[in-house]
Amino acid sequence: MCEDTLPLPHPLPWKHMHRYAQYVHDGQIRDLLQTPTLEACMASLDSERSQTMIVVVPTVLHQRIALTAWARAHGGGTPPLVMTMNVLLRHLAGAVLDERPMLCSDADASVLLREAAIRAGLPPGAFGVTVSRIVEWTLEGWSPDRLYEYDDELAPRRLRRLRQVADLWSSYRTLKGTGLADRADLVLRVTDGVACADEVILRLRDSAEPIRTLLVTGLHDVTYVERILLHILAQRGWNVGIRWLPDDVSASRAVSDHTTWLVGHGWQVGTVGSEERMPIRIVERTLPTRRDEARLIAAFVKRRLMEGDVTPSRICVAVASRSDAERHVLNAFRDAGVPVSREGTRRLSTVGSVTAVLAALDVMRYRWRRSDMERLLRSGYVTGIGHYGHALLNAAEEIKLQGGEGALDWSRRLQQRRIIVRDMQRREGDDHWYERKRMLDDALTAVVHLQERLPQFDDSVSAADFVAIVRKDIVQGLGIGQAARERQRRADVLDVAAVDEAGITTLMETCDRYVRLADVTSMKPAPVDHHVSELIRMVLDIDVRVPDSYVHGVDVLPPQAVCERRWSIVIVPAMTEGEFPVRIPDGVDEDLVPGRAAARQLDALQDVMDAVDVDGLLLLTRPHVIDDAPTMPSTFIAMIRDVTGRRFDHREVTGDGILDADDTSGFIMNIDEARIRDGEPDAYGHIRQQAVIGPHADPAVTERIATITHRPLSPSRLDTVAACPYQYYARHLLGIDVASQQDDSLSGLERGNLLHDVARRFYESYRTGEGPIDITAIPEASLYDRLVDVYHAVAPEFDMGHTYVDVERRAMLGTADRAGILRRWLALELSIQRASARRPAYFEHEVDDAIDIVGPDGTLRNEAVSMRVDRIDIGTGEEGVGVVVTDYKTTRSSTASRRDVISGVKTQMTLYLAAVTANMKKNGIPAVAACARYVTFGRSMRATEDPVERIVINDPVIGEPMADRSRHRDEAAMLSAEEQVSALLNVVGGHVDRMRAASYPVDPVDGACRMCSFNELCRIDHWGRVSQTVIT
């Protein structure tokens, strides 16, 4: 351990103040404007004033915070009216507008913007123009006409960009017309309506007096149009107050400009705050990687929660939404069991019933791709076709049907396979073929049913016709709507939250809005693909409410959302340049509203600093490297130092250290000490990683495990134990390893079986007796012709009807200019045999025998083995019958290295030589181990490293000739092959003992985790390696 003499961080005070403005005719609201936070404001709001007042908050989240604070302070009664600015605008529109326009959300307006881009001859999303940006520009007083008149000393390229943006904006306004209104249109029309009205009377309660007071909170800035609206309301007799957020860091010029304008128009402006704010502590920590940063933040939070000095609701993590840093933090919190606050909403696109509908739409637009069909039929919401859907998926997997050519291609391929299976059934009369035929019949029935529900359109269709297909054929015809209702009813009975029925209802409402948008804008008929894309974009921006699903825990919020709240601990990860602050490229925003983007980043920093409660902690962290590239500390860190005027605690922490913001002794601990400091007892941390078969386990379980572990030895199982005991436990005892499927080409296993069979049949075609096979005297051209004939005979037995069948065949046979895999393999075989005195004798040789193994304790035991050796070459000499075992591999990268073999990590070749020689001796053949090698085929014509011979065990006297002996210069290479095998069998004995032990710790060798899929079970990424068993 090492100590750091840096003292504890002292509380850091800094100047803290915020501004307010009011235009009051009667009554008093200054006391509310002078409160430090929204919660304090609501606590100061008495019941009498609350009945004629509207409190405007930044977000819906702040609405809940405000109402909770008011209820906590008053205990009961009628709560005040708390709403966002958008809701207030809707209420004002109802009061001052004779005809309310059709309001469209940002998601709906985005459909119009993309259509406008197409009509303007621009790609959708050109220049990063979005509806929200157009709204901001409009509220700042900009319009397409002003953009056309823009005359500034800009580069020609930037002026041309502004004119193209003006074209897009103008097309959007024309398409929108007067019948639709986005957020900016609503603000402008309400502002005009308020300006033309003699008075504005707003009654939002049945028996209440008219609303006369408006309190706007949580602002860093107001737009030009919003400022005009608030001023006109004040002129119409309303009491209006504006409370800006503190601006210690940003020193916002916009706030100063607004207050100057308001003072000039009769408003009262003031500043509230002490010269020094109540102190907080600021600590900075640098971690090695992003994962270490998230993991140690979770450990720090968990430790503070377990100590009991803070509750989850008093901790906030301020990190950008949907960022890589947020994902790491949330995953670390989930793994550590730290509760995280969750809103009672879900993205509509994540609701199960809606994803089933979207999958059906993808089936239609991508012409029946199998991946889309699997998403649809495996969703569990398609009830209209029963078991036929499962038969369809099974049949598609069997014949490697990828789809993408339409429903007719599915029918044709299934019919072809059905004819083959029917003929096989008639010829052999086996039940197996009958079952396969019935499966194909069911699959064809499913295709017929789905064709009726998922029609294909080569021509364009209107939006109304498209929505009719969604409603009638998909939601109703496939039974998705009925399944959603059934699930909702079951959820209601079990009293659990479910949104399947609400998701379908919201989706149908979205479809109806899409039709109305198409009607208002006279949208022309379009291909189904276009309609599906627009609908999916709308769905992605919509949330659906989940009843009673809000969860209280640690708040994980973007920096822009922490305003008007206070926490005891605020943690800010990813304090690197480019992440916080985000570097926004110079674009249209900077031309129209210079400095706006940078000001918002500073405002977010101010909100973060202001969110720390009295005597609270602000913890700033950053990773030292991201993707092996060093990071730069955020410029905001230096800015915080300048504002506070003092140096605060900074230290780098290692990956297995402790992120302790209170203890500055700088302990660097190992992983076991870290577990204890994080509130995880050492033994408990070990147990949750390892698998322990305890003495009190179910006898049936222990008997089954003993049966599995005492089966005849096989190289694959021993290699798994050697790589990591826990991997053996998960794969062979739990049986949870799922093989990956690769249906767009031959899988590795299929390609290996194909080439093994080709090699075996090729050699067997030259066998004249029971002895070895010698092909060295036969012309190579004749050998190659025979090899190609064998390949053509074998290939149909391995279903080659996949997507890349032609590519596979060309790689095997080659072209006129380049030799294929088969020709290159044959050339390698001839060169090996011409240099050796031994010849192939046995192929796919089964060995079920026993070998002698010396255990770690020195005892000799006889262990049964069961394996299949790809090829055995033999040759007679003075020493006896020399044995060479060969294992075929596809590529060189899939072979084991000599280092892995002689260290005992890979046991295949050791067991092959031991088992084959033992079996031959038992049958009276004086066999002697000579060599063990890999021979590769290759995967493509372009590969230069394959085919190749790779010898891993070789006798220095009677072994095979080697062109490269650089990898056989170790001490073991001087021993005979028999002695090498005997020594390695002692290592194998240790693997056998570990395989049959009662515990399986997480103890991987180097590289074992690279292709392992059990990291979420063993948790090595979070807790490290467990090399010893700890049983409590």
PALUMRO-658566 format. One record per residue (C-alpha): x, y, z; residue in one letter. Coordinates in steps of 0.1 Angstrom, whole numbers, plus 2048, in hexadecimal, padded with zeros to 3 digits. Example, Ala and Ser with C-alpha at 12.3 -4.5 7.8 and 13.67 -1.06 7.14 Angstrom:
// residues 2
87B7D384EA8897F5847S
END
This chain:
// residues 1032
800800800M80B8247FAC80084380BE7F98657FDD800883814T7E6899803L7CF8A781FP7AA8A2820L7988B9808P78B8D781BH7688E5814P76B8FD7F7L75591D7F8P74E9327D9W73894F7D0K7159447C9H6F79597BEM6DA9587A6H6C5972796R6A0977794Y68798E783A66399678CQ6479AB77EY62D9AD79AV60C9BF79BH6009B27BCD60A9987D5G62E98D7DDQ6439727CCI6669807D4R66A9687F1D66594B7D9L67E9587C0L69995C7DBQ6989377E6T6B79237DEP6A69057CET6858F97C0L67E8E47DEE6839027F5A66D9177DEC6508FE7E0M6548FB806A650922809S6319227F3L613925809D5F1916801S5E09377FAE5F89437DFR5FA9207D0S5D69217C4Q5DB93E7ACT5FF9367A1M610921787I63391578DV64690D76DV6628F4771V67D8E8757P6728C4754T6588AA75EV67189C777L6728BE789H64C8BE78AQ64C89F79FR6688AE7B5I6558CE7BAA6348BD7C3L6468A57DBT6578C37EDA6368D57F0W6248B77FEA6418B1817R63F8D5823A6198D8825H60E8B582CG5ED8B8818G5D58CF806G5D28D87E1T5F58D87D1P6008F57BBP5FF8F4795L6228E878AV6288E3765M6428E674AT642903732M6348EE716N6158E572BV61190A734L611913710L5F58FA708R5E0909724H5E692C717L5DE9216F3A5BC9156FFG5B6937710A5C194F6F4V5BE93C6D3L59D9386C1D5A991B6ACE5C49056BBR5DB8F66A1P5E38D16A0M6028CE6B6L61C8B56ABC6378A76C2S65C8A96B8D6598856ADA63C88E696D64D8AD689A66C899682S658886668V64F8A7657L6738B3659L680894647R66689862CE66F8BC629A6948B3624A68A89B608I6758B65F7R6928CF5FBA6AA8B75EAG6BE8B160AL6C589161DP6B188C63DP6C489965AG6D98B1645A6EF8C9659F6E28B9679G6C28CD677V6A88BF68FT6868CB69AV6938D56BCS6AD8EB6ACR6948FC695I67E9036B4V69C9136C5E6A49286A7W6809336A3T67E93D6C8L69D9526C4E68D9666A9G69B95568AW68894A66BS69193D649P68D96063BD6A696E653R6BE95264AL6BC95B625Y6C497F62FE6E1975645Y6FE98B63CD71D986650D74298164AE73E95B647L751944631A73E93C610P73A91861BR72992263BR71293B629L709920610R70190862ER6EB92263EL6D892761DR6D390161AQ6C690063EV6AE91D635A6A2908618D69B8EA62FL68B900649W67591162FS66A8F0621S6628E4644Y64C90264AR63A8FF629T6338DA62FL6278E1652K6108FD646G5F790D65ET5E68ED669G6038DF67DL6178EF698A6378E56A9D6438F36CAR6519136BBA6309196A8D61D9146C8L63292E6DBV62F9476BFL60A9436BCR6049456E1V61A9646E3T6069746C8D5E596A6D8G5F09786FAV5FB9986EAA5D999D6D8C5C49946F7A5B89AF70ED5BD99872BE5C8974730V5B1960747I5BD93D750L5A8927766R5B690476CL5A28FB78BR57C8F778CD57490F7A8S5949237AAA59C9477A2E5AE94E781P5D3948780I5E5969784R60895F78FT62394E77BL64494278BL65E935772V67B922782T69A910778G6A692675BL6C892D74EH6BA93F731D69A948720V69594C6FBT68C96C6EAY6689626E3V663953706E66F974716R656987701I63A97070BL642973730L64399972DH62199B71BI612985736L61F99E750A6109BA73BQ5EF9A973CR5EE9AA762G60098A76CW619989788N638979777V65896E788G67795F778I69194D78CR6B294677AW6CA92C785L6EB935795P70694177CD726940790D73992D776V728937756S72395B75DA708959742S70897772BR6E596D720A6D7971744V6E7994746S6D899D724D6B699172FH6B79A3750T6C29C373FT6A49C1727W68C9B9743L6989D6758V6929ED73AG66E9E0738H6659E675BG66F9C576CW67F9C378FQ6A09B078EV6B39A47ACG6D098E7B6T6CF9757D3V6EA9637E4G7069667FDS72A96F7F5E73494C7FDE71F92D7F9R71E912813M73D8FC80EP7408DB7FCI75D8C37F5R76A8BD7D2I77F89E7CBV78E8937A9E7988707A1R7A8861782T7A283C77BL7B4825762P79781D74BT773824746R769803755R77F809774D76F82B777E74B81D777A7547FF78DR7648147A8L74882E7A7I7308127AEA7458057CAA7488287D9F72282D7D8V71B80B7E6K733810803R72483280CR70182280BL70C805821M71B81D83AE6F982D83EG70485183DD6F185881CV6D384A80AT6D18427E5P6BB8617DES6D78777ECR6F086B7D1I6F18777ADC70686D790V707888775A710878754V70587E730A6E786A725S6EC84C70ER712850711S72C835714D734842737A70F840742E70D81C735R72B811749H71E822768V6FC813766L70A7F075FN7227F477DA7057FF793F6F07E1788R70C7C878ED7137D77B0A6EE7D87BAG6EC7FE7BDV6C880A7B8P6C482379DV6A683B799S69083277BR67484676DE652836769G655836743T66381F728R66C826705R65081B6EFL6698096D8S6737F26F6T6507E66FEV64D7C16F4G62C7C46E1S6397E16CDV65A7D06C5T6467B36B7A6337CC6A0V6537DC695L6627BA68EA6447B2677A64A7D3665L66E7CA660D6647A8652V64F7BB638M6687D562ER6877BE62DY6757A461AR672789634W695788642R69976B659R6A8781675S689796675D672778674M68476A692E67F78A6A6R65A78969DL6527656A4L6687626C3R6597816D3S63C76D6E2G6217856D5Y6187746B5V5FB75E6BET5EA75A69DG5FF73D68EI6057276ADG62070D6ABH625712686Y63C73068DG65571A6A0H655701684A65C71D66BL67A72967FL688706684N6846FE65FA69571F655A6B271766CE6B66F465EE6B76FF639I6CB71F641K6B0735633L6BA759637Q69D76A626G69D78C616G68E7805F6E669781600G64F76760CA6507545EBL67474C5EFD66C73D612W651728602S66771C5E6R6847135FCR66E701615L65C6EE5F9Q67D6E25EBQ6886D560CR6676C5612R6696B15F1I68C6A45FCI68069A61EV66068A610R6756755F8D68C66A615M66E66162AQ66064B60ER68263A608R68C63462CE66A63563EG67B64365DD667658677D683671677H67A67B653W65567C65CY65C695678E6706AB661R6556AA646K63B6B465FR6516D066BM6546DD647L62E6DA642D6296EF661D642708655A63170C633L610711645T62072D659A62D73D639V60A73D62AV5FB74C649H61676764CL613770627Q5EF77B62EE5F979064BR61A79E63EL6147A861AP62F7B5603Q62A7D45EFF63F7DC5D1D62C7FC5CBD62881B5E2S60B81C5FBV5FB83960ES60183F633A5DC83663AA5E0814628D60180E63AF5F181465CV5D47FE653A5ED7E264CI5FD7E866EV5DB7E8680R5C97CC66EK5E37B4662D5FE7B767CI5EF7C269DV5CE7AF698Q5D779567FG5F6788690L5E57896B2G5FE7A26C0I5E37B96CEG5D179B6DEQ5F278E6EEA5F97B16FCA5D77B270CR5DB78F71BE5FD798729R5EF7B8738Q5D37A5749R5EB78C758R6017A9764A5E37B9774D5DB799786V5FE795792L6007BA79BD6207C0786V6277DD76FA6217D674AA61D7ED72CV6157D570FD5F27E170AE5FB80570FA6178016F7G6007F46DBI5E78106E3T60382B6E1T61081B6C1L5EE81D6B0M5EB8416BBE60D8486ACT60183868BC5E284D68BD5F786D690R60C861673Y5ED85F65DV5E2882667R605890660L60388063DA5E188E637D5E98B1642V6098B262ET5FB8A060FS616885612M6188715F2K61784B5F3P63883C5FBA6488195FDP64180561CV666808626D66182E629H64282C63EH653812655V67282865AS65D847663E64783467BL66682568CI675847690R6568546A0M6548366B8V67883B6C3L67085D6D2D6518536E5I64F847709D633833719V62A83673ER62F817754V617818771P626817794D649811787S65D82E794Y67C8217A7V68E8377C1H6B48337C2G6D38457B7V6CC86079DD6DE85C77CV6D787C769L6E789074DP6F88B075AP6DD8C674BQ6C28B5760A6D18BA783V6C68DE787C6B08E97A4E6B98CB7B9R6D38C27D3R6E58A27DDW6FE8997F8S7158887DEI7178927B9V72E87C7A4I738888781V74986C76CP75A87274BA769893753M77D892733T7808AC718E7678A46FDG74E892715E7488AD72EF7498C671FP73D8B86FFV74F8C76E2R7348D26C9I7418DA6A6P73C8FC698D71B8FA686G6FB90D67FV6F49126A4D7149256A7E70C93B68AD6E9944696L6EE9446BCV7139496C2P71F93A6E3G6FF9286EAR70E9056EAA72B90E700A715921718A6FE90371DR71C8EE726Q727907740L70390974DD7048E3751A7248E6765L71490177BQ6F68EA781D70D8CE78CV7208E47A5M7008F37B2D6F18D07B7A7098C87D4V6F98CD7F6D7088DE814V7278CB81FD7228B4801G73B8A37EAL7418AA7C6L75588C7B8L765891795L773872784T78186A762R79284C751P7B784F749H7B283D728V795835711I79B81A6F7D7C081B6FED7C18406F7A7CA859713P7B087271DT7B3897724M7A48A5744P7858BB73FS78B8E073ET76E8E2756F7858D5772I79C8F376EA77E90976DM7718FB78EI79390279DR791926792D76E92B79FV77691C7C1T79892C7C3G7A890E7D3R7B98EE7CAR7A58CE7D1F7AE8AA7D6D7B98977B8H7C88747B5R7CC85879DE7BD8377A8V7C781579AT7AE7FC78DG7AD7E87ACD7AE8067C4G7938167D8I7818357CCL77E8457EFD77786A7EEA77A86E814D79A85A81AD7B786B80AT7D2854816S7D38457F3G7D18207FBF7D780A7DDI7C67E97E6M7C47C77D6N7A37B97CAI79C7A67EBD7A27C5800E78C7D97E8A76F7C07EDR7717C5813I7737EB810R7557EA7F8D7407D8811G7457B6802E75579D81AP77178B809D76276880CA7417757FFY7527857E1G7637647D9H74474F7DDI72F7647C5R74A75D7ABQ7527397AFQ73C71A7ADA73E7057CCV72D6E37CEI7286E27F4G7246C380AP6FF6CB80FH6F66CB7EAA6DA6B67DDD6E66927D9P6D66917B7A6EB6AF7ADV70B6A27BAT7056807A9E6FE691788R71E6A678BI732688794A724676775T72F69375FI75169876ET75A67376EH75266D749R76F661733P78867E72FL785693710S79D6AF705P7826C9702S7766C6726R79A6C5733L7A36E371FD7866F672DT7916ED751V7B46F7749A7A871973BA792721759C78070A772P762721773Y75E71F74DQ75C6F9750Y7426FC76BY72C713756A730700736R7306DC740H71F6DB762L7056F675CL7036F0737G6FC71472FI71471A713D7017246F4V71371F6D3A71173D6BCS6FF73869BQ70D74367AQ6F373C65FD700753644D71D73B63DS72A71A649L73171A66ES75471067AG7476EE685L7356E8664E7536F2650R76A6DD665G7546BE661N7526C463CL7786C6638L77E6A964FH76669363BD77669E61AV799695627A78E674634R77B669615R7976755FEF7B165F610Y799642614E7936425EES7B86385EAY7B861D604R7C15FB5F7T7C45E8617G7C65ED63DE7E85FD63DG7F3621639P7E963561AI804643603D7FB65C5E9I81D66B5E2T8226585C1A8016635B2I80268259BP7F56A15ADE7DD6AA591A7CC688595S7CB68C5BBL7BB6AE5B8Y7A06A25A0D7986865B9R79769F5D5L77F6B65C2V7686985BBD76768F5DFV75F6B35E9Y7426B45D0H7356935DFA73869F603V72C6C3601A7076BC5FBP7066A961CE70F6CA62DF6F26E2625D7036FC60EM6E3710608G6EF72D61DH6F5751612T71A74E609Y71972B5F9V72A7375D9D7457485EDV74C729601E74D7135E1R76572B5D0R77C72C5EEA77D7065EEM7837025C9L7957225C1G7967355A0T7AB734580A7C374C590D7C47415B4R7C671F5C4A7AA7165DCG7AA7065FEI7A96E25F1L7C66E65D9R7DC6F85F3R7D46DD60DW7DC6C15F5L7FE6D25EEA8056D4613L7FC6AF618E8136A45FCL8306B960AS82B6AA62DI82A686621Q84768960AR85C695627A85067A63FS853655641A831651651R80F64F63ER7EB654648P7DB635655A7BC63D66AY7A2659667F788665680E79664A697H7816436B6E79563D6D6V78362F6F4D79D62370BD7B062B72BA7D263C732I7E863F751D7E9661761I7FD66C77EV7EA684795G7F96A27A7P7FD68C7C6D8136737B3G7F96577B2T7F5644791L7D263F785R7C1631766N7AA64A756E79164273AA79365771BV77C65C6FDS78666F6DFM7866706B9R7A86766A8V7A5686685D7C3674676R7DE65C681I7FE65766CD814639673I83662D667G84C60F672T87061567EG88A607695E8796176B3E8576076A9G838615699V83B63B69AG81A64C6A0V81166F693V7EF67D69DV7E0699688T7C46B0690D7B46C4674Y7AC6E867AK79D703664T7B671F66AT7D872367CR7C973A696S7B271D6A2S7D07076AAT7E07056CCA8037126D0S8206FC6DCR8237126FBR7FF70A704D8046E56FDV8246E0712I8166F672FS7F76DF730G7DE6FA728V7D46E7708K7D26C170DT7C56B46ECQ7E56A96DCM7F369B6FDT7D4685701L7D467B6DCY7F766E6DDL7F365D6FEA7D264C6F5A7DB6416D2V7FD6326DDT7ED6216FBA7D16136E5N7E96056CCM7FF5F56E6K7E15E46F5K7DA5D66D2N7FE5C96CFG80C5E56B9I82E5F26C7P8236176C2A83A6346CBV82F6586CDA84166C6B2A82E68C6ABC80E6A06B0A8046BB698R7E96D068AY7E26D3665V7CC6F0659T7B66F463AF7B071A639G79072D636R795743617S7AB7465F8M7BA767604R7C8758624A7EE753622T7F4743644E7DF72463CD7E1707635P7FE6FF64CV80D6E3660E8126EC685R8256D269AI8216D66C0V8306B66CDI84D6A56BBN86768B6C3D88A6996BDP8966786AEV87866669DI861684699G85669567AE86D6AD667P8676D266FM8706F065AA86E707678D87B6FB699R87A71E6AAS85C7146BFR86C6F36CAH88B7016DDR87D6FC700D88B6E2718E86D6CA711A8766C96ECA8966B66F5M881699704L87367E6F0S84E6816E6A8466656FFE85767871BE845698712Q824687712V82B676733S834697744A8156A8736L7FF68D743L809698766N7FA6BA75EV7DB6AA750V7D7698771G7D56BA782G7BA6C576AH7A66A5771V7A76AD797D79B6D0791R77F6C377BM7736AC796R7786C57B3A75B6D37C7A7626F77BDS76970979DY77A72A7A3P77E746789V7A3740780D7A874575BP7C9742748V7D475F732D7BC763715G7A174B722A788768727C78C774703R77275C6F4M760753714C73B75C718S73875873DF74677974AN724784756E72376576CL746764779C74878A77DR76D78B776I7697AD767D75C7BA788H76D7A57A3W78D797794G79C775794R79675B7B0V7B37437B0S7AA7317D1Q78A7227DET77B7327FDV75E71F80DI74B72E82AT
END
